[in-house]
Each structure stands twice: as C-alpha cells, then as structure tokens.
C-alpha cells in the first residue's frame, strides 16, 4: 500500500524559529530535526550560559545565542518560539510569548498541573485575540507507524475503532538519579503521555480511566518510582485501550520496541515503534498488507510538530497539535495518576478539574 505521507510538512517559509530553553532534548532532537529539514533557527537561549556554549559550533545554521529570554522574545525576526523548558512555569512562558506576539510550540507535557489546566482557557483566549497560535510538541504523533495509523483510521480503513493495545517490550530509559524519578507516578504522568496522546486521537471521547503502578522484582531500592504500570481507558463508544509496561524489559536490539494493535469493526492494524522496530500491517480479514513507512520518530517527529504549527499559521487554522487539544491528553494522565493513588479505581477525567 502506498500514498500515505507520514513525514513532516512545511509551508514555503520555514524561517524565524528561536528555541527558548535550549537544553539536552533541544540539542539532541530539536536542532538536528530543524537542520535536517531546513528550518531556519534565528537563535537559542538557555538559563545557563554553559549549556549553549558550543551550540553554534555544532550547529552552524543557528543564527545567535541570546543573552536573555527577554532578548529572544523582543527579536522581530523571531516568529515561532520553540518553548523547550520544563513544565514548571510553562504557562508563564506562554503568556510572555503571547504578549510578544509570537507563535509557540511548547514542549510536552504542556503541564502536569490541574491548576494550569484551569487557567489555560484564559491564556488561549488571549492568544486568539492576539492572532497567535499555540501548539504542543507531541512529536510521537508523527512516529511513522503511528502517523500511518492515524491517516488510515481517518480514511475508515478498519471501520470504527473497537480497541487499542500497546505493550512496552523494551528497556526503560535511565530513571535512577534523574529528575524524572522525582515526578510522582512518573510512568503514568510523563513517560506514557506519548502513548495516551496518540491513542486518544484514534478513539472517541474518553469517559473513564483506570491505572495502577507497582515496584517490580529487580528494581533497585534507590529507584523511587514504580517500574511497572498499566493504564486503561474507555471511550464514549464503548471502545477500550490499554497501555502496559511490565517493567525494565531485557531484550535484544534492534527488534525490541513497543508493539501495538488497533482493532476495528472491519479490520486490524498491527505494528511497532522505536528501536528499529518500526512496522505496520493492515489486516482486512482476508489479506494482510504491509504498510510502507519512511523516516523515524527521532528526529522527523520533532520537525513535523513544528511543521504542523507553521502550516496552521500559513493556512489560518488550528494545528492538529494545538494546546487545547493537547490539554485533553494531560487531563487523561492526571486522571491516571488519581486512579493509581486510589488503588486503581475508575476516574472520570472531569474529576481532575473539580
């Protein structure tokens, strides 16, 4: 099967990007993505000068290193702010960018605060009044197998979605001694956000969430967060979805990844993402057809998230990865955290905002 474009799309003008918070992820993924796809980076800034000391040497296409965030926001050449700081204080940065008249691509998670979610509509209203678009860097939506599923589901290739299943068959990223290990229920609230977000885009509105997490055999005592998590969602149609991390998986690479199944009323999509495991096939009940894929989540997905924002601005529409849409995914992971804290009780997402 051919004809599915899963890679980044851009308008003619790709210029005017500045990265506010140019730390590890920005330098390992954002900048390589922009360099590869011809995105013009006007400049970068980080709180710590040493963090960006070698950026222009390693990425000569970067125009400058700003002395302050205020200098970045005041630069008339900057049209898009890639806000790559952590979620703490994210809304304040968004407001500053909106006040400066800049479009924003905010790093995910947009926030992990219910209070921020309550405030977000006011921030988005201010952005709309200023003619500013705000998107969120849900780069996983453009992981080639997942993007292909999104396009096929939209086309009705498997009918109505009945169920979605993801199984984490890869090692966990390093957690011990990192800031991530200090995030309560980190797997549910942060790491699995990519899986929750992409699954939500394939389902009708999610009406309930259940989640549990636990420590597992072999997990070192200094690891603060549980290494096992299971998160389930039910949609208004009755369709269900489950994401399962058994723990730190011992597996060879390449081949290890995250297999997934999307079952529909007229067919099934089976695939995998990450660690060289990218694949997808469509089973219509009589024939299994491999789906041609190209590119990779890292780094094409990062370029695509910015490209979607740029296209939305050029076409005067909301981006697929708009902040309003991304907030729905945040609501679900916060509901998952609430469920885990209640011993796996079912939680309606609206409860998070009460």
C-alpha positions as CSV (number, residue, x, y, z in Angstrom):
1,X,0.0,0.0,0.0
2,X,1.4,3.4,-0.9
3,X,0.3,7.0,-0.8
4,X,0.5,7.7,2.9
5,X,2.6,10.7,3.7
6,X,3.7,10.3,7.3
7,X,6.6,12.7,7.4
8,X,6.9,16.5,8.1
9,X,5.0,19.0,6.1
10,X,6.0,22.7,5.8
11,X,4.9,25.9,4.2
12,X,7.3,27.6,1.8
13,X,8.7,29.9,4.6
14,X,10.4,27.8,7.4
15,X,12.2,30.7,9.0
16,X,12.0,32.6,12.2
17,X,12.3,29.9,14.9
18,X,14.0,30.5,18.3
19,X,14.5,27.9,21.0
20,X,13.8,29.2,24.5
21,X,15.3,26.6,26.9
22,X,18.0,25.0,24.7
23,X,19.0,22.1,26.9
24,X,19.5,18.4,26.3
25,X,16.4,17.5,24.4
26,X,16.6,20.6,22.2
27,X,20.2,19.9,21.3
28,X,19.7,16.1,20.8
29,X,16.4,16.3,18.9
30,X,15.0,19.7,18.1
31,X,18.1,21.2,16.5
32,X,19.1,18.1,14.5
33,X,15.5,17.9,13.2
34,X,15.5,21.5,12.2
35,X,18.9,21.2,10.5
36,X,17.8,18.1,8.6
37,X,14.5,19.7,7.4
38,X,15.8,23.2,6.6
39,X,14.1,25.1,9.4
40,X,15.6,28.5,10.0
41,X,16.7,28.9,13.6
42,X,17.2,32.6,14.4
43,X,18.7,31.8,17.8
44,X,18.7,29.9,21.1
45,X,18.7,30.7,24.8
46,X,19.2,28.7,28.0
47,X,19.2,29.8,31.6
48,X,22.8,28.5,32.0
49,X,25.2,30.1,29.5
50,X,27.4,27.0,29.5
51,X,24.6,24.9,28.2
52,X,24.7,26.8,24.8
53,X,28.4,27.5,24.7
54,X,29.1,25.1,21.8
55,X,25.7,25.3,20.0
56,X,26.8,27.5,17.1
57,X,30.0,25.4,16.7
58,X,28.0,22.2,16.4
59,X,25.0,23.7,14.6
60,X,26.3,26.5,12.4
61,X,22.9,27.2,10.9
62,X,21.8,28.7,14.3
63,X,21.9,32.5,14.0
64,X,22.9,33.5,17.5
65,X,22.8,32.8,21.2
66,X,20.6,35.2,23.1
67,X,21.8,36.7,26.4
68,X,18.3,36.6,27.9
69,X,14.9,35.2,27.2
70,X,13.6,38.8,27.0
71,X,16.1,39.5,24.2
72,X,14.8,36.4,22.3
73,X,11.2,37.4,22.7
74,X,11.9,41.0,21.6
75,X,13.7,39.9,18.4
76,X,11.4,40.9,15.5
77,X,13.0,38.2,13.3
78,X,11.5,35.5,15.7
79,X,8.1,34.3,14.5
80,X,8.0,31.0,16.3
81,X,9.2,30.2,19.9
82,X,10.1,26.6,20.5
83,X,9.5,26.6,24.2
84,X,11.6,23.7,25.4
85,X,11.7,24.4,29.1
86,X,10.2,22.0,31.7
87,X,6.5,22.0,32.5
88,X,7.0,24.0,35.7
89,X,6.2,27.6,34.9
90,X,5.1,26.7,31.4
91,X,2.0,28.9,31.3
92,X,4.0,32.0,32.4
93,X,6.4,31.5,29.4
94,X,3.4,31.0,27.1
95,X,1.9,34.3,28.3
96,X,5.2,36.1,27.8
97,X,5.4,34.7,24.2
98,X,1.8,35.7,23.5
99,X,2.4,39.2,24.8
100,X,5.4,39.4,22.4
101,X,3.2,38.3,19.5
102,X,5.0,35.0,18.9
103,X,3.5,31.7,17.9
104,X,4.6,28.9,20.2
105,X,5.5,25.2,20.0
106,X,5.6,24.1,23.7
107,X,7.4,21.0,24.8
108,X,5.3,18.2,26.2
109,X,3.8,17.7,28.7
110,X,2.1,21.1,28.3
111,X,1.7,21.0,32.1
112,X,1.2,18.4,34.8
113,X,-0.8,20.8,37.0
114,X,-4.6,20.8,37.3
115,X,-4.4,24.4,38.3
116,X,-2.7,25.2,35.0
117,X,-5.4,23.3,33.0
118,X,-8.0,25.5,34.7
119,X,-6.1,28.6,33.7
120,X,-5.3,27.5,30.2
121,X,-8.5,28.6,28.5
122,X,-7.8,32.2,29.5
123,X,-4.3,32.0,28.1
124,X,-5.6,30.6,24.8
125,X,-8.3,33.3,24.6
126,X,-5.5,35.9,24.9
127,X,-3.5,34.1,22.2
128,X,-6.6,34.0,19.9
129,X,-7.2,37.7,20.4
130,X,-3.6,38.4,19.5
131,X,-3.7,36.2,16.4
132,X,-1.2,33.8,17.9
133,X,-1.2,30.0,17.5
134,X,0.0,27.7,20.3
135,X,0.8,24.1,19.6
136,X,2.4,21.3,21.7
137,X,5.4,19.2,20.7
138,X,3.6,15.9,20.6
139,X,6.2,14.5,18.2
140,X,5.1,11.0,18.8
141,X,2.0,11.7,16.7
142,X,4.4,11.7,13.7
143,X,6.2,8.5,14.6
144,X,5.8,6.8,11.1
145,X,3.8,3.7,12.2
146,X,1.5,5.8,14.5
147,X,1.0,8.6,11.9
148,X,0.1,5.9,9.3
149,X,-2.5,4.5,11.7
150,X,-3.9,8.0,12.2
151,X,-4.3,8.5,8.5
152,X,-5.8,5.0,7.9
153,X,-8.3,5.4,10.8
154,X,-9.4,8.7,9.4
155,X,-9.9,7.0,6.0
156,X,-12.1,4.4,7.6
157,X,-9.6,1.6,6.7
158,X,-10.6,-0.5,9.7
159,X,-14.1,0.8,10.3
160,X,-14.9,2.1,13.8
161,X,-12.1,1.6,16.4
162,X,-13.0,-1.1,18.9
163,X,-9.9,-1.4,20.9
164,X,-6.2,-0.3,21.2
165,X,-3.4,-2.2,22.9
166,X,0.2,-1.2,23.5
167,X,2.8,-3.5,25.1
168,X,6.2,-2.0,26.2
169,X,8.7,-4.6,25.0
170,X,11.9,-2.5,25.5
171,X,14.1,-1.4,28.3
172,X,13.1,1.6,30.4
173,X,15.1,4.8,29.9
174,X,17.5,5.7,32.7
175,X,15.5,6.9,35.6
176,X,17.6,6.4,38.8
177,X,19.2,9.7,39.8
178,X,17.4,11.7,37.1
179,X,14.8,14.5,37.8
180,X,12.2,12.1,36.2
181,X,12.5,9.8,39.2
182,X,11.2,12.7,41.4
183,X,8.0,13.0,39.4
184,X,5.1,11.2,41.3
185,X,3.9,8.2,39.3
186,X,6.3,9.2,36.5
187,X,5.5,6.4,34.1
188,X,1.8,7.3,34.2
189,X,2.0,11.1,34.2
190,X,5.0,11.7,32.0
191,X,6.6,8.8,30.1
192,X,3.3,7.3,28.9
193,X,1.9,10.6,27.8
194,X,3.0,9.9,24.2
195,X,1.0,6.6,24.2
196,X,-2.0,8.2,25.9
197,X,-2.0,11.1,23.4
198,X,-1.7,9.0,20.3
199,X,-4.3,6.5,21.5
200,X,-6.8,9.4,22.3
201,X,-6.5,10.6,18.8
202,X,-7.8,7.2,17.5
203,X,-10.7,7.0,19.9
204,X,-13.9,8.8,20.6
205,X,-14.0,10.9,23.7
206,X,-12.5,9.1,26.7
207,X,-15.0,8.9,29.6
208,X,-13.1,6.9,32.2
209,X,-9.5,6.0,33.1
210,X,-8.1,3.2,35.4
211,X,-4.4,2.9,36.2
212,X,-2.1,1.1,38.6
213,X,1.7,1.1,39.1
214,X,4.0,-1.0,41.2
215,X,7.6,-1.8,42.1
216,X,8.9,-5.0,40.5
217,X,11.5,-7.7,41.2
218,X,14.9,-6.5,40.3
219,X,14.1,-2.8,40.7
220,X,16.9,-1.2,42.8
221,X,15.9,0.3,46.1
222,X,17.2,3.7,45.0
223,X,14.7,3.9,42.2
224,X,11.9,6.0,43.6
225,X,9.2,5.4,41.0
226,X,7.5,2.1,40.2
227,X,8.8,0.4,37.1
228,X,5.5,-1.3,36.2
229,X,2.4,0.5,35.0
230,X,-0.9,-0.4,33.4
231,X,-3.3,2.3,32.1
232,X,-6.7,1.6,30.6
233,X,-9.2,4.0,29.0
234,X,-12.8,3.6,27.9
235,X,-14.4,5.8,25.3
236,X,-17.9,7.0,24.9
237,X,-18.5,4.4,22.1
238,X,-17.5,1.6,24.5
239,X,-14.1,1.2,22.8
240,X,-11.3,0.5,25.2
241,X,-7.5,1.0,25.2
242,X,-4.7,-0.4,27.4
243,X,-1.0,0.5,27.7
244,X,1.2,-1.9,29.6
245,X,4.7,-1.6,30.9
246,X,5.7,-4.9,32.6
247,X,8.9,-3.3,33.9
248,X,12.5,-3.0,32.7
249,X,12.4,-5.4,29.8
250,X,15.6,-7.4,29.0
251,X,15.5,-7.6,25.2
252,X,17.9,-7.6,22.3
253,X,18.1,-4.6,19.9
254,X,17.2,-4.0,17.2
255,X,13.8,-5.7,17.3
256,X,12.8,-4.6,20.8
257,X,10.2,-1.9,20.7
258,X,6.6,-1.2,21.6
259,X,4.2,-3.4,19.6
260,X,0.6,-2.2,19.3
261,X,-2.7,-3.4,17.9
262,X,-5.6,-1.2,16.7
263,X,-8.7,-3.3,16.2
264,X,-11.7,-2.0,14.3
265,X,-15.1,-3.2,13.1
266,X,-13.8,-4.1,9.6
267,X,-10.0,-4.7,10.2
268,X,-7.0,-4.6,12.4
269,X,-3.7,-2.6,12.3
270,X,-0.7,-4.3,13.8
271,X,2.6,-2.5,14.3
272,X,5.5,-1.4,16.5
273,X,7.5,1.7,17.2
274,X,11.0,2.6,18.5
275,X,14.5,1.0,18.5
276,X,14.4,0.0,14.8
277,X,11.2,-2.0,15.2
278,X,9.0,0.3,13.1
279,X,6.5,-1.7,11.1
280,X,2.8,-1.7,10.3
281,X,0.3,-4.0,8.5
282,X,-3.3,-3.8,7.7
283,X,-5.4,-7.0,8.1
284,X,-8.9,-6.7,6.4
285,X,-9.9,-10.2,7.4
286,X,-8.7,-11.8,4.2
287,X,-5.4,-10.2,3.4
288,X,-2.5,-8.8,5.5
289,X,-0.9,-5.9,3.7
290,X,2.4,-4.3,4.9
291,X,2.2,-0.5,5.0
292,X,5.2,1.3,3.5
293,X,6.9,3.5,6.1
294,X,9.7,6.0,5.9
295,X,11.6,8.2,8.3
296,X,11.8,7.8,12.1
297,X,10.2,9.3,15.2
298,X,13.6,10.7,16.2
299,X,14.1,13.2,14.6
300,X,11.4,13.5,11.9
301,X,8.6,13.7,14.5
302,X,10.2,16.8,16.1
303,X,10.3,18.5,12.7
304,X,6.8,17.5,11.9
305,X,5.4,19.0,15.2
306,X,6.9,22.4,14.2
307,X,5.9,22.0,10.6
308,X,2.3,21.4,11.5
309,X,2.3,24.7,13.5
310,X,3.9,26.6,10.6
311,X,1.3,25.2,8.2
312,X,-1.5,26.1,10.5
313,X,-0.3,29.7,10.7
314,X,0.2,29.9,7.0
315,X,-3.3,28.4,6.4
316,X,-5.0,30.4,9.2
317,X,-6.3,27.3,11.1
318,X,-5.8,25.5,14.3
319,X,-2.9,23.0,14.3
320,X,-3.6,19.3,14.9
321,X,-1.3,19.5,17.9
322,X,-3.0,22.6,19.4
323,X,-2.6,23.4,23.1
324,X,-6.3,23.0,23.5
325,X,-6.2,19.5,22.1
326,X,-3.0,18.6,24.0
327,X,-4.7,19.6,27.2
328,X,-7.1,16.7,26.8
329,X,-4.2,14.3,26.9
330,X,-2.8,15.9,30.0
331,X,-6.3,15.5,31.6
332,X,-6.1,11.8,31.0
333,X,-2.7,11.2,32.5
334,X,-3.7,13.3,35.6
335,X,-6.8,11.1,35.8
336,X,-4.4,8.0,35.6
337,X,-2.4,9.4,38.5
338,X,-5.5,10.0,40.5
339,X,-6.6,6.4,39.8
340,X,-3.3,5.0,40.9
341,X,-3.5,7.0,44.1
342,X,-6.9,5.5,44.7
343,X,-5.7,1.9,44.2
344,X,-6.8,1.6,40.6
345,X,-10.3,3.0,41.0
346,X,-12.1,4.2,37.9
347,X,-11.8,8.0,37.4
348,X,-13.8,10.3,35.1
349,X,-11.4,12.8,33.5
350,X,-13.6,15.7,34.6
351,X,-12.8,14.8,38.3
352,X,-9.3,16.2,37.8
353,X,-10.6,19.7,37.5
354,X,-13.0,19.7,40.4
